[in-house]
Amino acid sequence: MTSRERVIRALRFETPDRAPRDLWSLPGVGKYRKEELDRVCRLYPADFGATGVRYGVSPRARPLHGDTGTYVDNWGCVWHVGEPGVAGEVKEPPIRTWSDLKTYRLPWEVIREADFSRVNETCAAQKTFVRAGTETRPFERMQFLRGSSQLFMDLAYLEKELFQLRDMLHEFFCEELRLWAKTDVDAIQFMDDWGAQRALLISPDLWRSFFKPLYREYCQIIKGAGKYVFFHSDGHIEAIYPDLIEIGVDALNSQLFCMNIEGLAAKYKGRITFWGEIDRQYLMPFGTTEEVREGVRRVRRALDDGRGGVIAQCEWGVRDPIENVLAVFDEWEKPRPG
C-alpha cells in the first residue's frame, strides 16, 4: 500500500494497513536538532509529501536577523521573537484604528506572484499523499492585523469596518484556495486557533454567524475540485466539531487532550478523521516515554478501530526529547490496544 493509498483509505474509513504518519516539527528542531530530526524521519517516514510551491514576497516584508528580535511579515505585521526557534508574537499590528483600514492594502502579490509551475510535477513524482498548506486563517489574520485584544472588542461591537475587513480577507483567501484547487494536490489545508484551554474563545453562536459562512465557502471550493479538506485548530473546540463535520471537513487536527477524548469518540468517530494529536502541553515536553506511550494508547483505544479515521500525528517542540517522539510512532506501530 503506498502512502497516498494509505491516507485516502484512512479518510474514507476503508481499513488502511496502518495509521498514516505525520510529524510536525517546529522550526527550531530543524535548525538546532537536524540530526535528530533526520533520524526520526528515517525511522518513521511520513505519509505526506511536499508541494514544491513558492509564494510571492511583499515589499513590506523584513526578515528576522539572528535568533531573536523583530521581523515584518507580508501583511505588514511586526512580530517580536524572544525565544530562538519559535514564531513569536505580533506586537505592532498595522490596523490600529479603523481609519488605518482606509489605506491598508492586502498583499495580493503573495498569491498572484506565486509559482505553482512545479506543483503537478512534484505530485506525480511521489507516492505520498500531497497536502497543500495555505495562508488561509481569517480569525488569526484578523488578530495579527488588529491585535488580539482589540479584535475581541471588535467582535463584541460588530462595527461595519469589521465586516469590511473580514470580507477583504475572505476574498483574498478564496482566490488562494482557487489557485490550489487547479493543481493536482490531494488535499488543501486551512487553519485558525479557536480554543482556549476549556472552551471556545468566542461564543459558538457568534462563530456560526460570523465565521462559519467563510469556512463553508472554503470547503465548497476545495471539495468542488475533488480534494480533501484538512483543518487545524488549537484548544478546546468541541462546541464546533459538528459544524466542521457539517461543512465538509475531512480531517481535523485538534488538541484532543484539552477535551474528553472518549466523549469525542462517542459522538464523532466514523464521521471525521482525527488527525492527531498527542498532548504537546505536558506529555511531549515533560512526560516520561511510558506516559507518552500511554497517551497514544488512550487515543487509540478511543478512536482506532482499524477501519481508518485516524492519523498518527504529533508536534515536536524545540525542547521535546527525541525519545518521546520516537515513542509516539513506535506505539502507533503496535497492535491496537484492547
C-alpha positions in Angstrom: 0.0 0.0 0.0 1.5 3.4 -1.0 1.4 6.3 1.4 -1.2 8.0 -0.8 -3.4 5.0 -0.8 -3.0 4.6 3.0 -4.1 8.2 3.7 -7.0 8.0 1.3 -8.2 4.8 2.9 -7.9 6.4 6.4 -10.0 9.3 5.2 -12.6 7.1 3.7 -12.7 4.6 6.6 -11.6 1.8 4.3 -9.2 -0.1 6.5 -5.7 1.1 5.8 -2.8 -1.2 6.6 -1.8 1.2 9.5 -2.5 4.7 10.6 -0.7 7.3 8.3 2.2 9.1 9.9 2.5 12.9 10.1 5.3 14.6 12.1 5.2 18.3 12.7 8.5 19.8 13.8 8.8 23.4 14.9 11.4 25.5 13.0 13.8 25.3 16.0 14.0 21.5 15.7 15.2 21.6 12.1 17.6 24.5 12.9 19.2 23.2 16.1 18.5 19.5 16.1 18.6 18.5 12.5 20.5 15.2 13.1 17.8 14.0 15.5 15.0 15.2 13.1 16.7 13.3 10.2 16.9 10.2 12.4 13.1 10.2 13.2 12.2 10.8 9.6 14.4 7.9 8.5 12.9 5.5 11.1 9.3 6.7 10.6 8.9 8.2 7.1 5.9 10.5 6.8 3.0 9.5 4.5 2.5 13.2 3.5 4.6 14.9 0.8 5.7 18.4 -0.2 4.1 20.6 -2.9 7.0 22.5 -4.4 5.3 25.9 -4.5 6.9 29.2 -3.9 4.7 32.1 -2.8 5.4 35.7 -3.7 7.0 38.2 -1.3 5.6 41.6 -0.3 7.8 44.6 -0.4 6.7 45.2 3.2 8.3 42.0 4.5 11.5 42.3 6.5 13.3 39.1 7.7 14.5 38.3 11.2 18.2 38.8 11.6 19.6 36.4 14.1 17.7 34.1 16.5 15.7 36.8 18.3 14.4 40.3 17.5 11.7 41.6 15.2 10.5 40.8 11.7 7.8 42.1 9.4 5.5 39.6 7.6 4.0 40.0 4.1 0.9 41.7 5.7 2.9 44.4 7.5 2.5 42.9 10.9 5.6 43.3 13.2 6.5 40.2 15.0 8.7 40.1 18.2 10.7 36.9 18.7 12.0 36.5 22.2 13.0 32.8 22.1 15.0 31.1 19.3 13.2 28.6 17.1 9.6 29.9 17.6 7.5 32.3 15.6 7.0 35.0 18.2 4.0 37.3 18.6 2.6 40.3 16.8 3.3 43.3 18.9 2.7 46.0 16.3 -0.5 45.4 14.2 -0.8 47.6 11.1 -4.6 48.4 11.5 -4.6 50.0 14.9 -7.6 52.2 14.2 -10.4 51.8 11.7 -9.0 54.9 9.9 -5.9 52.7 9.0 -8.2 50.4 7.1 -9.0 53.0 4.5 -5.4 52.9 3.3 -4.5 49.3 4.1 -3.7 47.1 1.1 -3.7 43.3 1.1 -0.5 41.6 -0.1 -2.1 40.3 -3.3 1.4 39.8 -4.7 1.9 36.9 -2.3 -0.5 34.7 -4.2 -0.6 36.5 -7.6 3.2 36.1 -8.0 3.3 32.6 -6.5 5.0 30.0 -8.6 2.7 26.9 -9.0 4.5 25.6 -12.1 6.2 22.6 -10.4 3.3 21.5 -8.2 1.8 18.9 -10.6 5.2 17.6 -11.4 6.0 17.2 -7.8 2.7 15.4 -7.1 3.3 13.0 -9.9 6.8 12.2 -8.8 5.9 10.9 -5.4 3.8 8.2 -3.8 2.9 10.2 -0.8 -0.4 12.0 -0.1 0.2 15.7 -1.0 -1.5 18.2 1.3 -1.1 21.9 0.5 -0.6 24.3 3.3 -2.2 27.8 2.8 -2.3 31.3 4.1 -6.0 30.9 4.8 -6.7 31.7 8.5 -9.2 34.5 8.8 -9.6 34.7 12.6 -5.9 34.7 13.2 -5.0 37.1 10.4 -7.6 39.5 11.8 -5.9 39.2 15.2 -2.5 39.9 13.6 -3.8 42.9 11.7 -5.8 44.4 14.7 -4.1 43.0 17.7 -5.8 40.2 19.7 -7.4 42.3 22.5 -8.7 44.9 20.0 -10.2 42.2 17.8 -12.1 40.7 20.7 -13.6 44.1 21.4 -14.4 44.4 17.6 -16.3 41.1 17.8 -18.3 42.5 20.8 -19.3 45.7 18.9 -19.5 44.3 15.4 -19.0 47.6 13.7 -19.3 47.8 9.9 -15.5 48.1 9.5 -15.0 44.7 11.0 -17.3 43.2 8.3 -15.3 45.1 5.7 -12.0 43.6 7.0 -13.5 40.2 7.2 -14.8 40.3 3.6 -11.5 41.7 2.3 -9.6 38.8 3.8 -12.2 36.3 2.6 -11.8 37.5 -1.0 -8.0 37.0 -0.7 -8.3 33.5 0.8 -10.9 32.3 -1.7 -8.6 33.4 -4.5 -5.7 31.5 -2.9 -7.8 28.3 -2.5 -9.0 28.5 -6.1 -5.3 28.6 -7.3 -4.6 25.4 -5.3 -7.8 23.8 -6.4 -6.5 23.9 -10.0 -3.5 21.8 -9.1 -3.1 18.0 -8.6 -2.7 18.1 -4.8 -4.7 15.6 -2.9 -5.8 17.9 -0.1 -5.9 21.6 0.9 -5.4 22.7 4.5 -6.5 25.9 6.3 -6.5 26.8 9.9 -7.5 29.0 12.8 -6.8 28.6 16.5 -10.3 28.8 18.1 -9.9 27.2 21.5 -8.8 28.3 24.9 -8.0 25.6 27.5 -11.6 24.9 28.4 -13.9 26.5 25.8 -14.1 28.3 22.6 -12.6 31.8 22.5 -15.9 33.4 21.4 -19.4 32.2 21.7 -20.4 29.3 19.4 -23.3 31.4 18.1 -21.0 34.3 17.1 -18.7 31.8 15.5 -21.6 30.3 13.5 -22.9 33.7 12.3 -19.6 35.5 11.6 -17.0 32.9 10.6 -18.8 29.6 9.7 -20.1 31.0 6.3 -16.4 31.7 5.3 -15.4 28.2 6.2 -18.3 26.8 4.3 -17.2 28.5 1.1 -13.6 27.3 1.6 -14.8 23.8 1.9 -17.0 24.2 -1.2 -14.0 25.4 -3.2 -11.9 22.5 -2.1 -14.5 19.8 -2.3 -15.7 21.1 -5.6 -12.3 20.4 -7.0 -12.4 16.8 -5.8 -9.9 17.3 -3.0 -9.9 16.6 0.7 -10.3 19.3 3.4 -7.8 19.4 6.3 -8.4 21.8 9.1 -6.3 22.7 12.2 -7.3 24.4 15.4 -5.7 24.6 18.8 -7.6 24.5 22.1 -10.9 23.2 23.3 -13.1 23.3 20.2 -15.7 20.6 20.9 -18.5 23.1 20.5 -17.8 23.4 16.8 -17.0 19.8 15.9 -20.4 19.2 14.5 -20.3 22.4 12.4 -16.9 21.4 10.9 -18.3 18.0 10.0 -21.4 19.6 8.5 -19.5 21.9 6.2 -17.3 19.1 4.9 -14.0 19.0 6.8 -12.5 15.6 6.2 -9.6 15.6 8.7 -9.4 17.7 11.9 -6.2 18.4 13.9 -7.2 19.5 17.4 -5.8 19.3 20.9 -7.6 16.1 21.9 -6.1 16.2 25.5 -7.8 19.6 26.1 -11.1 17.8 25.7 -12.7 14.5 26.6 -11.2 12.1 24.1 -13.6 9.3 24.8 -16.6 11.7 24.6 -15.4 12.9 21.2 -15.1 9.3 20.1 -18.6 8.5 21.2 -20.0 11.4 19.1 -17.8 11.7 16.1 -15.8 8.6 15.4 -16.6 7.5 11.9 -17.8 10.9 10.9 -14.4 12.7 10.6 -10.8 11.7 10.6 -9.0 12.5 13.8 -5.7 14.0 12.5 -3.6 13.5 15.7 -2.6 14.7 18.2 -0.6 13.7 21.3 -0.6 16.2 24.2 2.1 18.8 23.5 1.4 20.8 26.6 2.6 18.2 29.1 3.3 14.7 27.6 5.6 15.6 24.7 7.9 18.1 26.6 7.7 16.7 30.2 6.2 13.2 30.2 8.2 10.0 30.5 8.3 7.8 27.5 5.9 5.4 29.2 3.5 8.3 29.9 3.7 9.2 26.2 3.1 5.7 25.2 0.0 5.5 27.4 -1.2 8.7 25.9 -1.0 7.1 22.4 -2.7 4.0 23.8 -5.5 6.2 25.1 -6.1 7.8 21.8 -6.0 4.5 20.0 -8.4 2.8 22.4 -10.9 5.6 21.9 -10.5 6.2 18.1 -8.6 3.5 16.4 -10.9 0.6 15.5 -8.8 -0.5 12.5 -11.2 0.9 9.9 -9.4 4.2 9.5 -10.4 7.7 10.6 -7.1 8.3 12.5 -3.7 9.8 11.6 -0.7 9.3 13.8 0.4 12.9 14.2 2.3 14.7 16.8 4.1 18.0 17.1 7.8 18.2 18.1 8.7 21.2 20.1 12.2 22.6 20.2 12.7 21.2 23.8 10.8 17.9 23.5 13.0 14.8 24.0 13.6 12.8 20.9 12.7 9.7 22.9 9.2 10.9 23.3 8.8 11.5 19.6 10.1 8.0 18.8 7.8 6.6 21.5 4.7 8.1 19.7 5.4 6.5 16.4 6.6 3.2 17.9 3.4 2.9 19.8 1.3 3.5 16.7 3.1 0.6 15.0 2.0 -1.9 17.7 -1.2 -3.9 17.5 -4.3 -1.9 18.7 -4.7 -1.9 22.5 -7.6 -3.7 23.9 
